[in-house]
């Protein structure tokens, strides 16, 4: 295995780990209230 292949594998694994971390953060219970408030912003009247 040459070094470019190893770098590609590492980049793929790092990207997948970042995706899993972002998904866990987005669906965590602590963020639910904040996201619900942000979802209502377009419907609020000035």
MOPAC internal coordinates of N, CA, C and O (Angstrom, degrees):
PM7 1SCF
backbone

  N    0.0000 0     0.00 0     0.00 0    0    0    0
  C    1.4463 1     0.00 0     0.00 0    1    0    0
  C    1.5284 1   107.59 1     0.00 0    2    1    0
  O    1.2310 1   120.89 1   -54.70 1    3    2    1
  N    1.2954 1   115.91 1   125.30 1    3    2    1
  C    1.4496 1   119.04 1  -179.90 1    5    3    2
  C    1.5288 1   110.75 1   -85.70 1    6    5    3
  O    1.2310 1   120.62 1    -7.73 1    7    6    5
  N    1.2946 1   116.42 1   172.27 1    7    6    5
  C    1.4626 1   121.19 1  -172.40 1    9    7    6
  C    1.5268 1   112.58 1   -69.06 1   10    9    7
  O    1.2310 1   119.45 1   147.78 1   11   10    9
  N    1.3188 1   118.65 1   -32.22 1   11   10    9
  C    1.4646 1   120.31 1  -179.97 1   13   11   10
  C    1.5207 1   110.67 1   -66.78 1   14   13   11
  O    1.2310 1   120.26 1   142.74 1   15   14   13
  N    1.3160 1   117.12 1   -37.26 1   15   14   13
  C    1.4562 1   120.57 1   177.60 1   17   15   14
  C    1.5227 1   110.40 1   -66.65 1   18   17   15
  O    1.2310 1   120.29 1   139.05 1   19   18   17
  N    1.3107 1   117.05 1   -40.95 1   19   18   17
  C    1.4669 1   121.01 1   178.31 1   21   19   18
  C    1.5262 1   110.61 1   -63.34 1   22   21   19
  O    1.2310 1   120.26 1   139.68 1   23   22   21
  N    1.3277 1   117.12 1   -40.32 1   23   22   21
  C    1.4643 1   120.43 1   178.08 1   25   23   22
  C    1.5249 1   111.53 1   -65.67 1   26   25   23
  O    1.2310 1   120.47 1   141.66 1   27   26   25
  N    1.3213 1   116.71 1   -38.34 1   27   26   25
  C    1.4651 1   120.12 1   178.08 1   29   27   26
  C    1.5228 1   111.06 1   -65.21 1   30   29   27
  O    1.2310 1   120.59 1   139.02 1   31   30   29
  N    1.3295 1   116.47 1   -40.98 1   31   30   29
  C    1.4594 1   120.62 1   178.30 1   33   31   30
  C    1.5222 1   110.00 1   -63.82 1   34   33   31
  O    1.2310 1   120.22 1   135.31 1   35   34   33
  N    1.3368 1   117.18 1   -44.69 1   35   34   33
  C    1.4597 1   120.77 1   179.21 1   37   35   34
  C    1.5298 1   111.74 1   -63.54 1   38   37   35
  O    1.2310 1   120.36 1   140.41 1   39   38   37
  N    1.3183 1   116.92 1   -39.59 1   39   38   37
  C    1.4606 1   120.32 1   178.48 1   41   39   38
  C    1.5274 1   110.87 1   -65.51 1   42   41   39
  O    1.2310 1   120.44 1   139.88 1   43   42   41
  N    1.3184 1   116.77 1   -40.12 1   43   42   41
  C    1.4618 1   120.73 1   178.19 1   45   43   42
  C    1.5237 1   110.87 1   -64.71 1   46   45   43
  O    1.2310 1   120.20 1   135.47 1   47   46   45
  N    1.3143 1   117.23 1   -44.53 1   47   46   45
  C    1.4670 1   120.70 1   179.03 1   49   47   46
  C    1.5235 1   111.98 1   -65.79 1   50   49   47
  O    1.2310 1   120.23 1   141.06 1   51   50   49
  N    1.3197 1   117.16 1   -38.94 1   51   50   49
  C    1.4658 1   120.44 1   177.86 1   53   51   50
  C    1.5303 1   110.89 1   -65.98 1   54   53   51
  O    1.2310 1   120.36 1   139.98 1   55   54   53
  N    1.3241 1   116.92 1   -40.02 1   55   54   53
  C    1.4633 1   120.70 1   178.14 1   57   55   54
  C    1.5197 1   111.14 1   -65.08 1   58   57   55
  O    1.2310 1   120.49 1   138.57 1   59   58   57
  N    1.3166 1   116.67 1   -41.43 1   59   58   57
  C    1.4556 1   120.32 1   179.02 1   61   59   58
  C    1.5277 1   110.57 1   -65.72 1   62   61   59
  O    1.2310 1   120.06 1   139.14 1   63   62   61
  N    1.3246 1   117.50 1   -40.86 1   63   62   61
  C    1.4640 1   121.12 1   178.37 1   65   63   62
  C    1.5293 1   110.62 1   -64.07 1   66   65   63
  O    1.2310 1   120.21 1   140.15 1   67   66   65
  N    1.3230 1   117.20 1   -39.85 1   67   66   65
  C    1.4670 1   120.68 1   177.68 1   69   67   66
  C    1.5248 1   110.45 1   -64.97 1   70   69   67
  O    1.2310 1   119.81 1   139.38 1   71   70   69
  N    1.3256 1   117.97 1   -40.62 1   71   70   69
  C    1.4521 1   121.53 1   178.09 1   73   71   70
  C    1.5231 1   111.07 1   -61.67 1   74   73   71
  O    1.2310 1   120.21 1   134.60 1   75   74   73
  N    1.3218 1   117.20 1   -45.40 1   75   74   73
  C    1.4638 1   121.39 1   179.68 1   77   75   74
  C    1.5303 1   110.09 1   -63.77 1   78   77   75
  O    1.2310 1   119.87 1   138.93 1   79   78   77
  N    1.3322 1   117.85 1   -41.07 1   79   78   77
  C    1.4645 1   121.26 1   179.70 1   81   79   78
  C    1.5275 1   111.19 1   -64.28 1   82   81   79
  O    1.2310 1   120.03 1   137.28 1   83   82   81
  N    1.3235 1   117.55 1   -42.72 1   83   82   81
  C    1.4658 1   121.02 1   179.20 1   85   83   82
  C    1.5196 1   110.45 1   -66.42 1   86   85   83
  O    1.2310 1   119.83 1   139.12 1   87   86   85
  N    1.3237 1   117.93 1   -40.88 1   87   86   85
  C    1.4645 1   120.99 1   178.71 1   89   87   86
  C    1.5267 1   110.77 1   -64.10 1   90   89   87
  O    1.2310 1   119.86 1   138.26 1   91   90   89
  N    1.3194 1   117.87 1   -41.74 1   91   90   89
  C    1.4732 1   120.95 1   177.77 1   93   91   90
  C    1.5177 1   110.79 1   -63.99 1   94   93   91
  O    1.2310 1   120.30 1   139.12 1   95   94   93
  N    1.3215 1   117.02 1   -40.88 1   95   94   93
  C    1.4649 1   120.77 1   178.54 1   97   95   94
  C    1.5301 1   110.75 1   -64.86 1   98   97   95
  O    1.2310 1   120.29 1   137.00 1   99   98   97
  N    1.3147 1   117.05 1   -43.00 1   99   98   97
  C    1.4611 1   120.91 1  -176.25 1  101   99   98
  C    1.5227 1   111.92 1   -67.34 1  102  101   99
  O    1.2310 1   120.09 1   146.60 1  103  102  101
  N    1.3186 1   117.43 1   -33.40 1  103  102  101
  C    1.4573 1   120.68 1  -177.43 1  105  103  102
  C    1.5264 1   113.48 1   -98.91 1  106  105  103
  O    1.2310 1   119.62 1  -171.31 1  107  106  105
  N    1.3276 1   118.32 1     8.69 1  107  106  105
  C    1.4598 1   119.87 1   179.19 1  109  107  106
  C    1.5275 1   109.68 1   -71.72 1  110  109  107
  O    1.2310 1   120.84 1   -29.81 1  111  110  109
  N    1.3027 1   116.00 1   150.19 1  111  110  109
  C    1.4592 1   120.94 1  -176.66 1  113  111  110
  C    1.5243 1   112.62 1   -65.77 1  114  113  111
  O    1.2310 1   119.92 1   150.90 1  115  114  113
  N    1.3026 1   117.76 1   -29.10 1  115  114  113
  C    1.4619 1   121.11 1  -178.33 1  117  115  114
  C    1.5195 1   113.61 1   -65.49 1  118  117  115
  O    1.2310 1   119.82 1   155.06 1  119  118  117
  N    1.3023 1   117.94 1   -24.94 1  119  118  117
  C    1.4681 1   121.80 1  -178.00 1  121  119  118
  C    1.5243 1   113.03 1   -93.71 1  122  121  119
  O    1.2310 1   119.56 1   173.67 1  123  122  121
  N    1.3050 1   118.45 1    -6.33 1  123  122  121
  C    1.4691 1   121.35 1  -174.30 1  125  123  122
  C    1.5248 1   111.79 1   -58.90 1  126  125  123
  O    1.2310 1   119.92 1   131.62 1  127  126  125
  N    1.3303 1   117.75 1   -48.38 1  127  126  125
  C    1.4605 1   120.61 1  -176.93 1  129  127  126
  C    1.5279 1   110.95 1   -63.09 1  130  129  127
  O    1.2310 1   120.62 1   136.88 1  131  130  129
  N    1.3202 1   116.41 1   -43.12 1  131  130  129
  C    1.4689 1   119.74 1  -179.93 1  133  131  130
  C    1.5205 1   111.26 1   -64.12 1  134  133  131
  O    1.2310 1   120.08 1   137.47 1  135  134  133
  N    1.3156 1   117.45 1   -42.53 1  135  134  133
  C    1.4600 1   120.43 1  -179.78 1  137  135  134
  C    1.5261 1   111.39 1   -68.42 1  138  137  135
  O    1.2310 1   120.25 1   145.10 1  139  138  137
  N    1.3437 1   117.13 1   -34.90 1  139  138  137
  C    1.4574 1   119.48 1   176.63 1  141  139  138
  C    1.5261 1   110.86 1   -64.61 1  142  141  139
  O    1.2310 1   120.48 1   138.54 1  143  142  141
  N    1.3276 1   116.69 1   -41.46 1  143  142  141
  C    1.4670 1   119.80 1   176.96 1  145  143  142
  C    1.5285 1   111.02 1   -63.69 1  146  145  143
  O    1.2310 1   120.53 1   136.79 1  147  146  145
  N    1.3077 1   116.59 1   -43.21 1  147  146  145
  C    1.4608 1   120.00 1   179.48 1  149  147  146
  C    1.5255 1   112.07 1   -65.85 1  150  149  147
  O    1.2310 1   120.01 1   149.07 1  151  150  149
  N    1.3195 1   117.58 1   -30.93 1  151  150  149
  C    1.4579 1   120.53 1   179.53 1  153  151  150
  C    1.5247 1   111.60 1   -70.55 1  154  153  151
  O    1.2310 1   119.92 1   155.40 1  155  154  153
  N    1.3235 1   117.75 1   -24.60 1  155  154  153
  C    1.4607 1   121.67 1  -179.47 1  157  155  154
  C    1.5242 1   113.34 1   -85.50 1  158  157  155
  O    1.2310 1   119.55 1   172.41 1  159  158  157
  N    1.3227 1   118.47 1    -7.59 1  159  158  157
  C    1.4722 1   121.61 1  -176.03 1  161  159  158
  C    1.5320 1   112.39 1   -57.70 1  162  161  159
  O    1.2310 1   118.22 1   135.97 1  163  162  161
  N    1.3261 1   121.00 1   -44.03 1  163  162  161
  C    1.4714 1   118.86 1  -178.25 1  165  163  162
  C    1.5280 1   113.94 1   -64.79 1  166  165  163
  O    1.2310 1   119.92 1   160.11 1  167  166  165
  N    1.3168 1   117.75 1   -19.89 1  167  166  165
  C    1.4615 1   121.10 1  -176.36 1  169  167  166
  C    1.5303 1   112.97 1   -95.55 1  170  169  167
  O    1.2310 1   119.81 1   175.18 1  171  170  169
  N    1.3211 1   117.98 1    -4.82 1  171  170  169
  C    1.4566 1   121.05 1  -179.88 1  173  171  170
  C    1.5212 1   109.28 1   -79.97 1  174  173  171
  O    1.2310 1   121.44 1   -38.19 1  175  174  173
  N    1.3173 1   114.85 1   141.81 1  175  174  173
  C    1.4642 1   120.77 1   179.13 1  177  175  174
  C    1.5184 1   108.98 1   -97.07 1  178  177  175
  O    1.2310 1   120.66 1   -36.94 1  179  178  177
  N    1.3053 1   116.35 1   143.06 1  179  178  177
  C    1.4693 1   120.06 1   178.20 1  181  179  178
  C    1.5157 1   110.84 1   -81.58 1  182  181  179
  O    1.2310 1   120.10 1   180.00 1  183  182  181

